[in-house]
Amino acid sequence: MKGREAYEKHLKLIVQNLPEKPGCYQYLDEQGTVIYVGKAKNLKRRVSSYFIKENQTDKTRMLVSKISDLKYIVVETEWDAFLLENNLIKRYKPRYNILLKDDKSYPSICITKEEYPRVFKTRKIIRNGSEYYGPYSHVGTLNGLLQIISEAYKIRTCRLPLTAEAIKAGKFRECLEYHIKKCPAPCLGSISREDYYAQIDEIREILKGRSQELTRQMMQDIKSLASDLRFEEAQAIKTKYDIIMEFREKSRVVDTGLDNVDVYNIDQDDDVVFVNYLHVSGGCINQAFTFEYKRKMDESLEEMLMLAIVEMRGRYHSTAREIIVPFMPETEYGGITWTVPQKGEKKKLLELSALNVKQYRADRLKRSDKLNPEQKHTRLMKELGSLLGMDKTPFRIECFDNSHISGTDAVAACVVYENGKPSRKDYRLYNIKSGAGGDDYGSMYEVMMRRWMRALDESSPMPDLVIVDGGKGQMSVAKEVIDNLQISINIAGLVKNDRHKTSGLLYGFPQLEVGVKPDSELFRLLEQMQEEVHRVAISFHKKRRSKRQTHSELTDIKGIGENTATTLIRRFKSVKRISEASVEELAAEIGKSKAETVYNWFHK
């Protein structure tokens, strides 16, 4: 404790003397390792907030308990602080900072550093001077670019170690790609290095999103060659021009007046934040990426977005002077215009970015659910609890339903779900004993009272949430039972349409309908619960009704049970024929002793 107190005294002295200026701060542990890097508009105010115990969350408390020293750097503007923070995080990789999900799984486009470069897709980054464009979180975009390059340009795909000396010595032979006019055969010296590099330069322009400038230059070259009557050369360029323009038209989402603009949108899921980045040039989206950031502390969405902007602008060398964002940041940066559009083309771009974020999040969720089904059920239970405003996640849910025909053969069923999955060992079936068979409310009161009184007597688990297969009336009955037993259970009711299908969820008193999206996983789970409790109740009702209907004079005979009666009915088809049968005929089916009992009953 003495050591910790000394650290706290040392830190307090530093904090008291911090300047009220923009800058970056670094927290260090006992070994002098940087464990957290942060930036602030006002260093003193920001750093002081960590050490106010009333404001500390569990994560902050954990971080503060590890801090033994503090360093800081003052800068001119908050944007400079963002840039410095990004560099420091990359340099020190602090344990408690936001983590960008490793993007090694995303492919990039590589232009090799060779005398005759190759262009191909790769997931492996080799620092040998080769150029890499990406990574591309959407593989379709990458494949589309490679297809454009393949159609518009003739570059080699082989891995031959082409050098001027080896080509001059005639060490190589042409391949099939040359014969089908896909490769200019640099291995034979059929194309000069300057002409080959001219193609690579144009490919670079496309990958950098500068296809508009490239096509403008191409059109000038076409006109110039045509005026000199060099039609074949003009046609070769025209073919490339048409291919690139077709790609541009497919890529165009807004007016061509929007040029060199960045678009960002953000979404979150617990401690994971998803950021989408689009770069627009000439009305076309030529770069689109979505990344995950893992929260380590309690960073706000604005902080996460600004960190992502700094990261992505540096990574993709963006020079855009206008950035479209979903909310206006407080950070000022000279020369950058922040735009939060309300309508028009820019609003369309922002919505497209939001759509990309949601799609990426949904795809990630599907992958995660497949790898860990248990996690999916837990997530749905948390979502249900949050939707209903419950303090506790409803991991145990009990559903009730009645079944009868005009009050006869009245039964009820209770099905139990544990963490979103049916717990069939906990299912219970009830014959209505109170004579309230035609009264659904009376039957429900009886069943719930029997269910929970027994649970209390046996100290069995009580439900976190009760869902009744009915509306406000049955919810009121459940509340009455809970109040009488003086227990605490949340109550919800399933709203059904004319086809007896789930259409919504009621909760609270007075009961209010809670909106659940019909195409959501949660809605499908609620629908499954309703169908399951209805199926169990109906099945039990049918079984009881069938048992009553098959009751006959045979079961009134002492010593003759249902199985024996069923055997005889199956063989003789009716009670009348059984009464006319001989002892020998009866004994062949049920044995001599029971045969004599049945025979004597009908012939006494």
MIPAMAR-343284 format. One record per residue (C-alpha): x, y, z; residue in one letter. Coordinates in steps of 0.05 Angstrom, whole numbers. Example, Ala and Ser with C-alpha at 12.3 -4.5 7.8 and 13.67 -1.06 7.14 Angstrom:
<rs>
        X        Y        Z   residuo
      246      -90      156         A
      273      -21      143         S
</rs>
This chain:
<rs>
        X        Y        Z   residuo
        0        0        0         M
       58       48       16         K
       83       40      -55         G
       14       53      -84         R
        5      115      -40         E
       72      142      -64         A
       51      133     -137         Y
      -16      168     -123         E
       20      227      -90         K
       68      231     -149         H
       11      230     -200         L
      -30      281     -161         K
       28      330     -164         L
       35      321     -240         I
      -40      329     -252         V
      -44      393     -211         Q
        9      425     -255         N
      -17      402     -323         L
      -29      457     -374         P
      -99      473     -399         E
      -79      463     -472         K
      -89      410     -526         P
      -42      351     -523         G
      -29      277     -513         C
      -18      241     -447         Y
       14      173     -434         Q
        2      129     -373         Y
       59       84     -352         L
       61       24     -305         D
      114        6     -253         E
      160      -22     -306         Q
      156       43     -346         G
      115       11     -401         T
       63       55     -435         V
       -5       24     -420         I
      -51       79     -446         Y
      -46      138     -494         V
     -100      192     -497         G
     -111      260     -528         K
     -147      320     -500         A
     -171      388     -518         K
     -155      409     -447         N
     -101      364     -416         L
     -113      384     -344         K
     -188      375     -347         R
     -185      309     -384         R
     -130      275     -343         V
     -161      299     -277         S
     -227      264     -295         S
     -193      196     -291         Y
     -176      206     -217         F
     -245      229     -193         I
     -270      165     -159         K
     -343      184     -164         E
     -338      185     -240         N
     -297      121     -247         Q
     -326       61     -284         T
     -298       -9     -271         D
     -253       -3     -332         K
     -226       65     -311         T
     -215       40     -240         R
     -175      -18     -267         M
     -132       28     -310         L
     -119       78     -255         V
      -97       22     -207         S
      -41        6     -257         K
      -16       77     -269         I
       51       93     -237         S
       74      152     -280         D
       47      203     -328         L
       78      238     -388         K
       47      290     -434         Y
       61      328     -498         I
       29      396     -513         V
        8      412     -585         V
      -23      470     -621         E
      -92      442     -639         T
     -137      384     -622         E
     -128      356     -692         W
      -53      354     -680         D
      -68      316     -616         A
     -108      265     -656         F
      -51      255     -705         L
        0      249     -649         L
      -44      201     -610         E
      -51      157     -672         N
       25      154     -681         N
       38      140     -607         L
      -13       83     -606         I
       20       52     -667         K
       88       60     -635         R
       74       34     -565         Y
       12      -11     -577         K
      -14        5     -506         P
      -52      -50     -471         R
     -113       -8     -453         Y
     -122       29     -518         N
     -173       18     -573         I
     -152      -39     -617         L
     -164      -40     -692         L
     -183     -111     -711         K
     -126     -144     -747         D
     -139     -135     -821         D
      -93     -190     -846         K
     -153     -230     -865         S
     -174     -177     -916         Y
     -142     -182     -986         P
     -103     -126    -1020         S
      -80     -113    -1091         I
       -5     -118    -1100         C
       38      -86    -1154         I
      105     -121    -1149         T
      173      -86    -1151         K
      202     -121    -1212         E
      229     -100    -1279         E
      162     -122    -1308         Y
      113     -116    -1249         P
       55     -163    -1237         R
      -14     -144    -1208         V
      -51     -194    -1165         F
      -94     -205    -1103         K
      -59     -224    -1039         T
      -70     -230     -964         R
        3     -230     -947         K
       41     -164     -941         I
      116     -170     -958         I
      158     -108     -945         R
      203     -114    -1006         N
      185      -49    -1041         G
      121      -75    -1074         S
       60      -30    -1072         E
       -4      -52    -1037         Y
      -73      -22    -1047         Y
     -126      -39     -995         G
     -141      -80     -955         P
     -210      -89     -984         Y
     -263     -110     -934         S
     -311     -122     -993         H
     -279     -175    -1037         V
     -328     -160    -1094         G
     -298      -90    -1102         T
     -228     -119    -1106         L
     -248     -172    -1157         N
     -283     -118    -1199         G
     -220      -76    -1201         L
     -178     -136    -1221         L
     -227     -153    -1276         Q
     -223      -82    -1304         I
     -147      -86    -1303         I
     -149     -154    -1338         S
     -196     -130    -1392         E
     -163      -62    -1405         A
      -89      -79    -1399         Y
      -41     -132    -1422         K
        6     -149    -1365         I
       40     -213    -1347         R
       13     -262    -1296         T
       73     -311    -1294         C
      125     -312    -1239         R
      185     -316    -1285         L
      246     -277    -1259         P
      248     -230    -1318         L
      311     -188    -1325         T
      340     -152    -1386         A
      399     -199    -1388         E
      357     -262    -1384         A
      309     -237    -1438         I
      366     -218    -1484         K
      397     -287    -1474         A
      331     -319    -1497         G
      321     -360    -1434         K
      245     -357    -1438         F
      190     -380    -1485         R
      121     -350    -1497         E
       61     -382    -1461         C
      -13     -390    -1476         L
      -29     -321    -1448         E
       11     -291    -1505         Y
      -25     -331    -1558         H
      -94     -312    -1532         I
      -71     -238    -1531         K
      -73     -231    -1455         K
        1     -218    -1447         C
       49     -176    -1489         P
      105     -227    -1477         A
      158     -184    -1443         P
      196     -250    -1434         C
      211     -247    -1509         L
      225     -172    -1510         G
      161     -160    -1549         S
      145      -97    -1509         I
      193      -44    -1485         S
      200      -32    -1411         R
      175       40    -1421         E
      110       18    -1454         D
       99      -36    -1401         Y
      109       15    -1346         Y
       61       63    -1379         A
        7       10    -1368         Q
       27        0    -1295         I
       23       76    -1284         D
      -48       77    -1311         E
      -66       18    -1266         I
      -39       57    -1207         R
      -85      115    -1224         E
     -145       69    -1225         I
     -127       38    -1158         L
     -117      107    -1128         K
     -187      127    -1151         G
     -163      176    -1204         R
     -199      144    -1262         S
     -233      210    -1280         Q
     -167      244    -1295         E
     -143      182    -1332         L
     -203      178    -1378         T
     -198      253    -1392         R
     -127      244    -1415         Q
     -146      182    -1455         M
     -199      221    -1494         M
     -149      275    -1511         Q
     -101      221    -1537         D
     -156      189    -1578         I
     -173      255    -1612         K
     -100      271    -1624         S
      -86      202    -1656         L
     -149      205    -1698         A
     -130      273    -1725         S
      -63      244    -1746         D
     -100      186    -1780         L
      -70      136    -1731         R
     -136      100    -1724         F
     -111       32    -1699         E
      -74       64    -1641         E
     -134      108    -1626         A
     -180       47    -1626         Q
     -134       10    -1576         A
     -139       69    -1528         I
     -215       74    -1542         K
     -224        1    -1520         T
     -190       15    -1454         K
     -229       80    -1447         Y
     -296       45    -1457         D
     -279       -9    -1406         I
     -259       42    -1353         I
     -319       87    -1368         M
     -366       27    -1360         E
     -336       14    -1292         F
     -342       87    -1274         R
     -416       88    -1294         E
     -429       27    -1251         K
     -392       58    -1193         S
     -425      126    -1199         R
     -475      138    -1143         V
     -480      215    -1143         V
     -468      274    -1188         D
     -398      279    -1217         T
     -392      348    -1184         G
     -375      312    -1119         L
     -301      300    -1125         D
     -247      281    -1073         N
     -296      273    -1015         V
     -290      226     -955         D
     -352      195     -923         V
     -353      162     -854         Y
     -407      128     -813         N
     -405       90     -748         I
     -445       38     -709         D
     -431       -1     -645         Q
     -445      -68     -613         D
     -426      -71     -539         D
     -350      -59     -538         D
     -341      -65     -613         V
     -348       -4     -658         V
     -355       -9     -734         F
     -331       48     -779         V
     -344       52     -854         N
     -302       95     -900         Y
     -320      114     -971         L
     -278      157    -1017         H
     -315      192    -1074         V
     -281      217    -1136         S
     -319      244    -1196         G
     -385      219    -1167         G
     -357      148    -1161         C
     -340      109    -1100         I
     -270       83    -1113         N
     -252       62    -1042         Q
     -297       28     -991         A
     -274       -3     -926         F
     -307      -23     -860         T
     -265      -38     -799         F
     -278      -60     -727         E
     -249      -23     -668         Y
     -247      -56     -600         K
     -262       -9     -542         R
     -214      -16     -484         K
     -240       41     -440         M
     -304       81     -444         D
     -290      121     -507         E
     -349      159     -536         S
     -373      148     -608         L
     -344      216     -627         E
     -275      197     -601         E
     -278      130     -637         M
     -299      163     -702         L
     -244      215     -699         M
     -191      162     -685         L
     -217      122     -745         A
     -214      184     -790         I
     -142      198     -771         V
     -124      124     -781         E
     -158      117     -849         M
     -136      183     -878         R
      -64      164     -862         G
      -71       93     -886         R
     -104      110     -953         Y
      -67      176     -964         H
     -132      216     -969         S
     -126      289     -987         T
     -201      303     -986         A
     -217      373     -959         R
     -290      355     -945         E
     -311      299     -897         I
     -384      277     -892         I
     -401      251     -822         V
     -464      230     -784         P
     -454      282     -730         F
     -414      346     -724         M
     -349      335     -686         P
     -323      388     -638         E
     -253      381     -667         T
     -230      436     -715         E
     -179      424     -769         Y
     -153      477     -816         G
     -174      466     -888         G
     -224      410     -872         I
     -299      422     -880         T
     -343      377     -837         W
     -412      364     -868         T
     -473      332     -835         V
     -521      330     -894         P
     -596      333     -886         Q
     -617      320     -958         K
     -591      313    -1028         G
     -532      274    -1058         E
     -489      280     -996         K
     -545      252     -952         K
     -550      194    -1001         K
     -476      180     -992         L
     -481      182     -916         L
     -540      133     -919         E
     -500       87     -964         L
     -443       88     -915         S
     -492       72     -858         A
     -519       14     -899         L
     -448      -14     -908         N
     -437      -10     -833         V
     -502      -46     -817         K
     -488     -100     -869         Q
     -418     -112     -843         Y
     -444     -116     -771         R
     -499     -165     -792         A
     -449     -208     -830         D
     -402     -209     -770         R
     -460     -227     -725         L
     -480     -286     -769         K
     -408     -312     -770         R
     -403     -305     -695         S
     -470     -340     -684         D
     -448     -399     -727         K
     -383     -406     -689         L
     -416     -398     -621         N
     -492     -413     -620         P
     -494     -405     -544         E
     -470     -333     -552         Q
     -527     -320     -601         K
     -580     -342     -549         H
     -547     -299     -495         T
     -547     -240     -542         R
     -622     -248     -557         L
     -639     -253     -483         M
     -600     -189     -469         K
     -635     -156     -528         E
     -703     -177     -500         L
     -686     -152     -430         G
     -662      -86     -458         S
     -724      -79     -501         L
     -769      -89     -441         L
     -726      -45     -396         G
     -713     -102     -347         M
     -659      -96     -294         D
     -641     -170     -303         K
     -630     -209     -367         T
     -688     -259     -374         P
     -647     -323     -379         F
     -706     -365     -353         R
     -773     -354     -387         I
     -839     -391     -373         E
     -896     -391     -423         C
     -968     -411     -408         F
    -1028     -431     -451         D
    -1097     -464     -441         N
    -1134     -512     -486         S
    -1206     -539     -484         H
    -1268     -549     -527         I
    -1329     -514     -498         S
    -1300     -523     -429         G
    -1291     -599     -434         T
    -1224     -634     -425         D
    -1193     -569     -402         A
    -1118     -571     -395         V
    -1060     -522     -391         A
     -986     -524     -408         A
     -924     -490     -382         C
     -861     -491     -426         V
     -794     -466     -401         V
     -738     -433     -440         Y
     -668     -430     -411         E
     -623     -379     -445         N
     -667     -378     -507         G
     -671     -454     -514         K
     -729     -502     -495         P
     -716     -538     -429         S
     -763     -597     -439         R
     -747     -630     -373         K
     -780     -569     -340         D
     -844     -572     -382         Y
     -907     -583     -341         R
     -978     -605     -360         L
    -1040     -590     -319         Y
    -1111     -618     -316         N
    -1157     -562     -295         I
    -1187     -584     -228         K
    -1226     -522     -207         S
    -1283     -533     -256         G
    -1264     -468     -291         A
    -1251     -505     -356         G
    -1291     -455     -398         G
    -1261     -396     -362         D
    -1192     -382     -391         D
    -1175     -331     -337         Y
    -1197     -378     -281         G
    -1157     -435     -311         S
    -1096     -391     -318         M
    -1102     -368     -246         Y
    -1106     -440     -221         E
    -1047     -464     -262         V
    -1000     -407     -245         M
    -1018     -412     -171         M
    -1004     -487     -171         R
     -939     -477     -211         R
     -907     -424     -167         W
     -933     -448     -100         M
     -899     -515     -114         R
     -836     -479     -138         A
     -835     -440      -72         L
     -846     -503      -31         D
     -791     -541      -67         E
     -744     -480      -74         S
     -744     -491     -149         S
     -718     -437     -196         P
     -768     -381     -209         M
     -774     -349     -278         P
     -742     -282     -295         D
     -799     -269     -344         L
     -869     -299     -355         V
     -900     -296     -424         I
     -974     -312     -430         V
    -1005     -333     -496         D
    -1058     -280     -491         G
    -1069     -206     -482         G
    -1082     -158     -426         K
    -1132     -203     -389         G
    -1083     -261     -379         Q
    -1028     -212     -360         M
    -1073     -184     -306         S
    -1087     -255     -280         V
    -1012     -268     -277         A
    -1002     -203     -238         K
    -1057     -222     -189         E
    -1023     -289     -175         V
     -955     -257     -166         I
     -984     -204     -119         D
    -1020     -257      -78         N
     -957     -299      -71         L
     -915     -237      -58         Q
     -862     -255     -108         I
     -827     -214     -162         S
     -833     -237     -234         I
     -836     -195     -298         N
     -897     -207     -341         I
     -906     -201     -417         A
     -962     -221     -464         G
     -960     -242     -537         L
    -1006     -203     -583         V
    -1037     -247     -637         K
    -1069     -230     -703         N
    -1132     -260     -734         D
    -1092     -322     -754         R
    -1069     -335     -683         H
     -998     -315     -702         K
     -952     -272     -660         T
     -955     -199     -681         S
     -926     -162     -622         G
     -909     -161     -548         L
     -944     -128     -489         L
     -907     -107     -426         Y
     -918      -67     -363         G
     -980      -42     -326         F
    -1016       -8     -358         P
     -998      -55     -415         Q
     -963      -23     -474         L
     -944      -56     -539         E
     -868      -61     -548         V
     -843      -56     -620         G
     -806     -118     -645         V
     -785     -119     -717         K
     -822     -176     -753         P
     -759     -197     -791         D
     -714     -198     -730         S
     -685     -259     -696         E
     -718     -238     -630         L
     -787     -236     -663         F
     -775     -306     -692         R
     -756     -332     -623         L
     -819     -303     -591         L
     -859     -333     -647         E
     -826     -400     -634         Q
     -843     -395     -560         M
     -916     -381     -576         Q
     -920     -440     -625         E
     -885     -487     -576         E
     -931     -473     -516         V
     -992     -477     -562         H
     -967     -543     -591         R
     -955     -574     -522         V
    -1023     -551     -495         A
    -1061     -576     -557         I
    -1025     -643     -557         S
    -1042     -655     -484         F
    -1114     -635     -496         H
    -1120     -683     -555         K
    -1090     -739     -514         K
    -1138     -729     -457         R
    -1198     -723     -504         R
    -1178     -786     -541         S
    -1171     -823     -476         K
    -1241     -803     -455         R
    -1270     -821     -522         Q
    -1238     -890     -523         T
    -1266     -905     -454         H
    -1315     -962     -461         S
    -1351    -1016     -422         E
    -1287    -1058     -424         L
    -1249    -1012     -377         T
    -1306    -1019     -326         D
    -1288    -1093     -319         I
    -1246    -1105     -257         K
    -1176    -1128     -278         G
    -1181    -1102     -349         I
    -1139    -1041     -364         G
    -1133     -994     -423         E
    -1079    -1036     -459         N
    -1121    -1099     -455         T
    -1184    -1062     -478         A
    -1145    -1032     -536         T
    -1118    -1101     -557         T
    -1189    -1129     -559         L
    -1218    -1070     -597         I
    -1162    -1075     -648         R
    -1177    -1150     -658         R
    -1254    -1152     -655         F
    -1269    -1080     -678         K
    -1328    -1069     -629         S
    -1352    -1084     -559         V
    -1412    -1123     -588         K
    -1366    -1172     -624         R
    -1324    -1180     -561         I
    -1386    -1198     -521         S
    -1403    -1252     -573         E
    -1333    -1283     -575         A
    -1317    -1350     -542         S
    -1267    -1357     -485         V
    -1218    -1391     -534         E
    -1221    -1332     -583         E
    -1211    -1282     -527         L
    -1154    -1323     -496         A
    -1116    -1322     -562         A
    -1109    -1247     -554         E
    -1105    -1233     -479         I
    -1093    -1300     -444         G
    -1139    -1350     -410         K
    -1148    -1314     -342         S
    -1167    -1246     -371         K
    -1209    -1281     -426         A
    -1251    -1316     -373         E
    -1260    -1250     -335         T
    -1285    -1214     -398         V
    -1329    -1273     -419         Y
    -1361    -1279     -350         N
    -1374    -1203     -349         W
    -1416    -1208     -412         F
    -1450    -1274     -395         H
    -1464    -1268     -321         K
</rs>
